[in-house]
Amino acid sequence: MTHKFALTSSGPLSGKSTLARHLRDAYGFILADHSRSLVTAFVESWNSVLPVSERIAVDQVYQEKEVWRGRLQQFGYQTGFNDNTGAQLWVFITLKEWLPDQKRDVVFDSLRGETQANVLHWLGFEVVQIEISEYERCARAAKLNLSCTGISQSMAAHPELELGVRHPDIRLDGSLPTAFQASTLLGIQTSKPRC
């Protein structure tokens, strides 16, 4: 049976990308990185109008995500990434490696909103929502030297992008170890970790 998981969360720092990378590295899943699709298009657009000395790289945007977050969100709305107008197109762009060989396991990291969830359901994906408490989110932010207040403001400004979906197929506790979350998704019997 082919596994098709689309990850979302109840907010940033839930561990979506960590789980997606684990599924790729430990189980051979194709990682369809939806954020990378947006960032790559944004960087191409940004660099197309600037002199070489002012151009940016995809890795730079990831390293300075909080600096670029507002512009990325705006670009997402301008290109239909964040809304109904382009959801299907952007999902297919992100799945370009998987679409020719749909017999391989795939993890989509990460969907934004109900429209993208509907497109992915149509393709047979299970929507997996990773949830963490606000306390856990702030603790993770502190470890990364990020502002918990800033993250909360970003979530409040764009709840349609940051708060997951109403009815996911599966809910995971993001405070549990990544390997345990993966084995839960795959139906592999393990003993529950001690916290």
Backbone as CSV, one residue per row, in Angstrom:
resi,resn,N_x,N_y,N_z,CA_x,CA_y,CA_z,C_x,C_y,C_z
1,MET,0.843,-1.193,0.000,0.000,0.000,0.000,0.885,1.252,0.000
2,THR,0.563,2.175,-0.850,1.299,3.434,-0.910,0.790,4.374,0.167
3,HIS,1.728,4.973,0.886,1.376,5.960,1.905,1.456,7.348,1.288
4,LYS,0.408,8.144,1.524,0.360,9.526,1.040,-0.115,10.396,2.203
5,PHE,0.824,11.107,2.797,0.511,11.954,3.942,0.728,13.411,3.584
6,ALA,-0.238,14.264,3.943,-0.108,15.708,3.790,-0.097,16.299,5.194
7,LEU,1.009,16.931,5.559,1.170,17.448,6.908,0.691,18.886,7.022
8,THR,0.049,19.173,8.127,-0.341,20.521,8.497,-0.189,20.609,10.010
9,SER,-0.462,21.768,10.568,-0.302,21.886,12.020,-1.197,22.980,12.567
10,SER,-1.238,23.002,13.876,-2.008,24.038,14.568,-1.158,25.278,14.796
11,GLY,-0.026,25.397,14.107,0.831,26.568,14.201,2.278,26.225,13.934
12,PRO,3.120,27.246,13.834,4.542,27.040,13.555,5.246,26.247,14.656
13,LEU,6.393,25.696,14.295,7.292,24.969,15.200,6.683,23.686,15.747
14,SER,5.752,23.105,15.005,5.106,21.868,15.451,5.949,20.634,15.160
15,GLY,6.901,20.754,14.244,7.726,19.613,13.861,7.324,18.974,12.543
16,LYS,6.519,19.674,11.740,6.080,19.127,10.446,7.270,18.752,9.564
17,SER,8.156,19.697,9.365,9.291,19.457,8.470,10.229,18.404,9.037
18,THR,10.379,18.379,10.338,11.217,17.355,10.972,10.631,15.967,10.713
19,LEU,9.321,15.823,10.866,8.659,14.547,10.596,8.778,14.193,9.114
20,ALA,8.585,15.166,8.236,8.678,14.910,6.796,10.080,14.421,6.428
21,ARG,11.114,15.080,6.948,12.491,14.653,6.660,12.760,13.250,7.228
22,HIS,12.204,12.962,8.398,12.382,11.634,8.993,11.745,10.556,8.099
23,LEU,10.544,10.815,7.599,9.891,9.858,6.706,10.719,9.650,5.437
24,ARG,11.321,10.707,4.936,12.194,10.591,3.751,13.445,9.778,4.086
25,ASP,14.121,10.171,5.158,15.420,9.571,5.468,15.315,8.144,6.006
26,ALA,14.318,7.880,6.842,14.211,6.564,7.477,13.392,5.561,6.657
27,TYR,12.453,6.055,5.842,11.531,5.148,5.146,11.487,5.334,3.635
28,GLY,12.287,6.246,3.092,12.366,6.402,1.646,11.232,7.160,0.984
29,PHE,10.468,7.921,1.757,9.382,8.719,1.183,9.944,9.794,0.253
30,ILE,9.174,10.131,-0.768,9.450,11.352,-1.526,8.992,12.508,-0.647
31,LEU,9.818,13.512,-0.495,9.459,14.703,0.271,9.033,15.785,-0.707
32,ALA,7.748,16.081,-0.720,7.190,17.148,-1.553,7.110,18.392,-0.672
33,ASP,8.087,19.260,-0.801,8.250,20.411,0.093,7.512,21.620,-0.477
34,HIS,6.298,21.835,0.031,5.437,22.900,-0.483,6.024,24.287,-0.207
35,SER,6.602,24.464,0.961,7.223,25.757,1.274,8.366,26.055,0.311
36,ARG,9.153,25.025,-0.026,10.272,25.228,-0.955,9.760,25.650,-2.325
37,SER,8.601,25.130,-2.746,8.027,25.555,-4.028,7.773,27.060,-4.019
38,LEU,7.175,27.544,-2.927,6.898,28.979,-2.813,8.186,29.779,-2.727
39,VAL,9.113,29.358,-1.879,10.361,30.109,-1.692,11.155,30.156,-2.995
40,THR,11.221,29.042,-3.702,11.951,29.008,-4.972,11.343,29.983,-5.977
41,ALA,10.020,29.982,-6.109,9.355,30.917,-7.033,9.562,32.362,-6.588
42,PHE,9.496,32.612,-5.284,9.710,33.956,-4.750,11.119,34.448,-5.080
43,VAL,12.119,33.614,-4.843,13.513,33.995,-5.102,13.721,34.264,-6.588
44,GLU,13.152,33.420,-7.436,13.269,33.642,-8.889,12.642,34.971,-9.287
45,SER,11.471,35.263,-8.752,10.796,36.523,-9.048,11.590,37.714,-8.527
46,TRP,12.035,37.625,-7.280,12.813,38.699,-6.638,14.074,38.993,-7.454
47,ASN,14.800,37.934,-7.803,16.075,38.096,-8.499,15.915,38.549,-9.940
48,SER,14.744,38.344,-10.529,14.546,38.714,-11.936,14.531,40.219,-12.155
49,VAL,14.330,40.990,-11.085,14.241,42.445,-11.239,15.370,43.197,-10.538
50,LEU,16.307,42.481,-9.973,17.380,43.130,-9.218,18.737,42.915,-9.868
51,PRO,19.649,43.843,-9.639,21.018,43.616,-10.114,21.641,42.426,-9.379
52,VAL,22.619,41.815,-9.981,23.249,40.620,-9.428,23.715,40.839,-7.994
53,SER,24.216,42.015,-7.678,24.746,42.286,-6.331,23.677,42.258,-5.235
54,GLU,22.403,42.380,-5.610,21.324,42.407,-4.620,20.463,41.139,-4.622
55,ARG,20.879,40.143,-5.363,20.094,38.915,-5.461,20.210,38.083,-4.181
56,ILE,19.212,37.257,-3.983,19.161,36.412,-2.794,19.139,34.941,-3.224
57,ALA,19.379,34.059,-2.275,19.347,32.621,-2.537,18.256,31.975,-1.691
58,VAL,17.783,30.825,-2.129,16.752,30.099,-1.396,17.215,29.820,0.034
59,ASP,18.447,29.364,0.185,18.962,29.072,1.534,18.981,30.302,2.420
60,GLN,19.276,31.461,1.842,19.273,32.709,2.620,17.875,33.005,3.157
61,VAL,16.858,32.810,2.337,15.489,33.060,2.770,15.123,32.113,3.918
62,TYR,15.533,30.852,3.814,15.258,29.900,4.902,15.990,30.279,6.180
63,GLN,17.225,30.723,6.053,18.000,31.103,7.240,17.441,32.362,7.899
64,GLU,16.823,33.221,7.113,16.274,34.486,7.616,14.754,34.483,7.473
65,LYS,14.123,33.361,7.806,12.695,33.182,7.539,11.835,34.274,8.169
66,GLU,12.157,34.669,9.383,11.354,35.709,10.036,11.479,37.045,9.304
67,VAL,12.625,37.321,8.716,12.829,38.559,7.946,11.962,38.555,6.689
68,TRP,11.856,37.396,6.053,11.175,37.295,4.767,9.716,36.870,4.872
69,ARG,9.263,36.459,6.059,7.923,35.871,6.216,6.821,36.744,5.605
70,GLY,6.784,38.023,5.909,5.739,38.910,5.388,5.736,38.980,3.876
71,ARG,6.935,39.100,3.281,7.019,39.156,1.813,6.605,37.835,1.183
72,LEU,6.981,36.729,1.826,6.576,35.417,1.304,5.060,35.255,1.348
73,GLN,4.457,35.676,2.449,2.996,35.585,2.546,2.328,36.449,1.480
74,GLN,2.828,37.656,1.281,2.274,38.547,0.259,2.436,37.918,-1.130
75,PHE,3.611,37.383,-1.418,3.859,36.728,-2.703,2.906,35.539,-2.880
76,GLY,2.675,34.797,-1.794,1.749,33.671,-1.851,0.352,34.093,-2.257
77,TYR,-0.102,35.222,-1.731,-1.430,35.720,-2.114,-1.428,36.231,-3.555
78,GLN,-0.367,36.909,-3.967,-0.297,37.449,-5.322,-0.289,36.349,-6.381
79,THR,0.284,35.195,-6.049,0.412,34.117,-7.033,-0.643,33.027,-6.899
80,GLY,-1.565,33.166,-5.932,-2.598,32.165,-5.738,-2.166,30.990,-4.883
81,PHE,-0.963,31.038,-4.330,-0.455,29.944,-3.489,-1.316,29.759,-2.250
82,ASN,-1.781,30.872,-1.673,-2.505,30.838,-0.399,-4.018,30.845,-0.529
83,ASP,-4.538,30.773,-1.731,-5.997,30.879,-1.840,-6.541,29.925,-2.891
84,ASN,-7.833,30.026,-3.123,-8.515,29.110,-4.035,-8.051,29.208,-5.478
85,THR,-7.576,30.377,-5.887,-7.286,30.577,-7.308,-6.155,29.709,-7.825
86,GLY,-5.147,29.445,-7.001,-4.003,28.685,-7.494,-3.675,27.444,-6.699
87,ALA,-4.535,27.075,-5.771,-4.216,25.947,-4.877,-3.882,24.676,-5.647
88,GLN,-4.704,24.321,-6.606,-4.467,23.079,-7.343,-3.156,23.149,-8.122
89,LEU,-2.914,24.258,-8.810,-1.675,24.418,-9.572,-0.460,24.273,-8.672
90,TRP,-0.456,24.964,-7.531,0.696,24.928,-6.628,0.879,23.541,-6.018
91,VAL,-0.192,22.845,-5.694,-0.068,21.488,-5.160,0.590,20.595,-6.214
92,PHE,0.167,20.721,-7.465,0.751,19.900,-8.526,2.213,20.265,-8.780
93,ILE,2.561,21.539,-8.676,3.966,21.946,-8.811,4.799,21.266,-7.732
94,THR,4.290,21.276,-6.501,5.014,20.668,-5.392,5.142,19.159,-5.568
95,LEU,4.164,18.529,-6.176,4.170,17.068,-6.342,4.829,16.606,-7.646
96,LYS,5.538,17.495,-8.341,6.063,17.163,-9.667,6.985,15.944,-9.675
97,GLU,7.732,15.696,-8.601,8.605,14.521,-8.553,7.798,13.234,-8.368
98,TRP,6.705,13.318,-7.631,5.907,12.136,-7.309,4.891,11.785,-8.390
99,LEU,4.334,12.756,-9.075,3.235,12.504,-10.015,3.552,11.462,-11.088
100,PRO,4.766,11.425,-11.671,5.028,10.401,-12.697,5.040,8.963,-12.158
101,ASP,5.344,8.772,-10.869,5.408,7.434,-10.287,4.652,7.431,-8.961
102,GLN,3.340,7.349,-9.039,2.499,7.483,-7.852,2.450,6.228,-6.991
103,LYS,3.297,5.255,-7.289,3.372,4.055,-6.463,4.323,4.245,-5.284
104,ARG,5.062,5.328,-5.263,6.018,5.592,-4.174,5.328,6.322,-3.036
105,ASP,5.804,6.052,-1.813,5.304,6.773,-0.645,5.716,8.235,-0.746
106,VAL,4.833,9.129,-0.293,5.097,10.565,-0.401,4.569,11.281,0.837
107,VAL,5.314,12.304,1.244,4.859,13.183,2.323,4.878,14.612,1.794
108,PHE,3.764,15.296,1.937,3.581,16.675,1.475,3.755,17.583,2.691
109,ASP,4.786,18.420,2.665,5.120,19.306,3.785,5.068,20.752,3.306
110,SER,4.206,21.559,3.667,3.027,21.317,4.437,1.882,22.076,3.790
111,LEU,0.705,21.542,3.949,-0.445,22.180,3.309,-0.913,23.376,4.123
112,ARG,-1.515,24.323,3.435,-2.034,25.535,4.057,-3.505,25.686,3.706
113,GLY,-4.360,25.362,4.627,-5.775,25.665,4.473,-6.620,24.572,3.850
114,GLU,-7.905,24.846,3.910,-8.919,23.873,3.500,-8.884,23.555,2.004
115,THR,-8.626,24.553,1.168,-8.630,24.304,-0.279,-7.515,23.346,-0.659
116,GLN,-6.310,23.572,-0.143,-5.217,22.651,-0.436,-5.519,21.263,0.130
117,ALA,-6.127,21.210,1.311,-6.513,19.920,1.896,-7.481,19.186,0.967
118,ASN,-8.435,19.906,0.391,-9.394,19.287,-0.524,-8.708,18.730,-1.766
119,VAL,-7.761,19.489,-2.329,-7.027,19.017,-3.510,-6.253,17.745,-3.159
120,LEU,-5.597,17.753,-2.011,-4.799,16.591,-1.607,-5.682,15.389,-1.268
121,HIS,-6.836,15.621,-0.667,-7.792,14.526,-0.439,-8.208,13.911,-1.773
122,TRP,-8.479,14.751,-2.752,-8.875,14.295,-4.081,-7.799,13.382,-4.679
123,LEU,-6.523,13.657,-4.350,-5.414,12.839,-4.832,-5.162,11.610,-3.946
124,GLY,-5.985,11.440,-2.907,-5.870,10.269,-2.057,-4.977,10.419,-0.842
125,PHE,-4.599,11.638,-0.513,-3.743,11.878,0.649,-4.560,11.860,1.936
126,GLU,-3.913,11.429,3.015,-4.465,11.583,4.350,-3.891,12.864,4.929
127,VAL,-4.740,13.719,5.459,-4.291,14.971,6.062,-3.952,14.704,7.527
128,VAL,-2.703,14.991,7.873,-2.180,14.745,9.215,-1.897,16.095,9.868
129,GLN,-2.582,16.360,10.962,-2.380,17.620,11.681,-1.550,17.353,12.938
130,ILE,-0.421,18.048,13.029,0.464,17.924,14.185,0.146,19.071,15.125
131,GLU,-0.131,18.722,16.370,-0.562,19.731,17.330,0.399,19.794,18.516
132,ILE,0.711,21.007,18.918,1.522,21.227,20.118,0.862,22.338,20.937
133,SER,1.176,22.360,22.197,0.630,23.402,23.064,1.379,24.713,22.831
134,GLU,0.773,25.792,23.275,1.429,27.092,23.174,2.715,27.101,24.010
135,TYR,2.673,26.433,25.146,3.863,26.327,25.996,5.001,25.645,25.228
136,GLU,4.700,24.535,24.560,5.710,23.809,23.775,6.236,24.682,22.639
137,ARG,5.334,25.416,21.956,5.747,26.289,20.855,6.721,27.361,21.355
138,CYS,6.402,27.960,22.491,7.272,29.005,23.038,8.611,28.434,23.495
139,ALA,8.606,27.222,24.050,9.855,26.586,24.455,10.734,26.311,23.235
140,ARG,10.125,25.847,22.153,10.879,25.603,20.922,11.392,26.914,20.334
141,ALA,10.562,27.947,20.385,10.986,29.260,19.885,12.197,29.761,20.666
142,ALA,12.167,29.621,21.977,13.275,30.085,22.816,14.568,29.360,22.452
143,LYS,14.486,28.053,22.193,15.680,27.290,21.808,16.268,27.779,20.491
144,LEU,15.416,28.341,19.644,15.859,28.847,18.338,16.117,30.357,18.349
145,ASN,16.044,30.952,19.523,16.205,32.409,19.670,15.174,33.183,18.857
146,LEU,13.959,32.666,18.823,12.856,33.338,18.135,11.906,33.915,19.177
147,SER,11.167,34.914,18.769,10.203,35.556,19.653,8.876,34.818,19.620
148,CYS,8.464,34.334,20.778,7.160,33.668,20.862,6.041,34.664,20.551
149,THR,6.211,35.894,20.990,5.226,36.934,20.703,5.117,37.168,19.203
150,GLY,6.248,37.223,18.522,6.248,37.423,17.074,5.555,36.291,16.337
151,ILE,5.785,35.073,16.790,5.131,33.914,16.180,3.628,33.987,16.415
152,SER,3.222,34.336,17.631,1.788,34.460,17.939,1.134,35.544,17.094
153,GLN,1.836,36.656,16.884,1.298,37.739,16.042,1.139,37.278,14.595
154,SER,2.117,36.508,14.104,2.036,35.982,12.736,0.848,35.039,12.591
155,MET,0.633,34.197,13.609,-0.510,33.274,13.578,-1.822,34.042,13.579
156,ALA,-1.900,35.089,14.376,-3.135,35.882,14.464,-3.388,36.660,13.175
157,ALA,-2.313,37.112,12.521,-2.454,37.903,11.302,-2.938,37.058,10.126
158,HIS,-2.557,35.786,10.093,-2.934,34.908,8.975,-3.392,33.552,9.488
159,PRO,-4.519,33.516,10.212,-4.965,32.229,10.767,-5.269,31.196,9.689
160,GLU,-5.651,31.643,8.512,-5.960,30.712,7.423,-4.715,29.956,6.955
161,LEU,-3.538,30.492,7.260,-2.290,29.840,6.874,-1.646,29.075,8.023
162,GLU,-1.937,29.491,9.233,-1.168,29.009,10.382,-1.903,28.084,11.337
163,LEU,-3.189,27.880,11.170,-3.936,27.147,12.189,-4.468,25.790,11.740
164,GLY,-3.895,25.226,10.689,-4.288,23.893,10.271,-5.630,23.851,9.573
165,VAL,-6.281,22.682,9.662,-7.575,22.472,9.015,-8.594,22.014,10.060
166,ARG,-9.863,22.169,9.724,-10.925,21.835,10.685,-11.033,20.341,10.971
167,HIS,-10.915,19.516,9.929,-11.167,18.083,10.091,-10.049,17.245,9.470
168,PRO,-8.888,17.198,10.114,-7.824,16.341,9.573,-8.205,14.865,9.725
169,ASP,-7.595,14.029,8.915,-7.833,12.590,9.012,-7.147,12.001,10.241
170,ILE,-5.992,12.558,10.571,-5.174,12.058,11.680,-4.650,13.256,12.461
171,ARG,-4.657,13.143,13.782,-4.036,14.154,14.645,-2.870,13.492,15.376
172,LEU,-1.714,14.177,15.371,-0.541,13.686,16.087,-0.134,14.684,17.152
173,ASP,0.364,14.172,18.256,0.903,14.998,19.330,2.343,15.335,18.974
174,GLY,2.589,16.583,18.598,3.910,17.018,18.173,4.947,17.060,19.274
175,SER,4.531,16.865,20.526,5.516,16.846,21.613,6.157,15.463,21.751
176,LEU,5.598,14.457,21.073,6.170,13.114,21.114,7.368,13.027,20.166
177,PRO,8.267,12.089,20.411,9.444,11.946,19.536,9.046,11.703,18.074
178,THR,9.832,12.253,17.184,9.556,12.162,15.750,9.449,10.711,15.280
179,ALA,10.356,9.860,15.718,10.330,8.455,15.292,9.033,7.786,15.732
180,PHE,8.536,8.133,16.906,7.280,7.561,17.385,6.113,8.057,16.530
181,GLN,6.112,9.343,16.173,5.055,9.877,15.305,5.051,9.139,13.960
182,ALA,6.249,8.935,13.398,6.349,8.248,12.106,5.836,6.816,12.211
183,SER,6.247,6.105,13.249,5.797,4.717,13.390,4.286,4.654,13.610
184,THR,3.733,5.650,14.288,2.281,5.721,14.467,1.587,5.861,13.112
185,LEU,2.088,6.762,12.280,1.500,6.954,10.949,1.572,5.683,10.103
186,LEU,2.681,4.980,10.222,2.907,3.812,9.384,2.315,2.534,9.968
187,GLY,1.733,2.635,11.175,1.122,1.477,11.798,2.136,0.476,12.317
188,ILE,3.344,0.952,12.618,4.387,0.086,13.144,4.227,0.032,14.661
189,GLN,4.181,-1.169,15.196,3.995,-1.325,16.641,5.279,-0.916,17.378
190,THR,5.146,0.015,18.295,6.245,0.396,19.185,5.660,0.620,20.548
191,SER,6.503,0.625,21.530,5.996,0.964,22.853,5.929,2.474,22.956
192,LYS,4.947,2.970,23.677,4.769,4.409,23.825,5.974,4.998,24.560
193,PRO,6.530,6.090,24.023,7.703,6.677,24.679,7.359,7.267,26.030
194,ARG,8.327,7.242,26.875,8.160,7.901,28.183,8.590,9.344,28.060
195,CYS,7.799,10.231,28.582,8.115,11.653,28.486,8.622,12.171,29.805
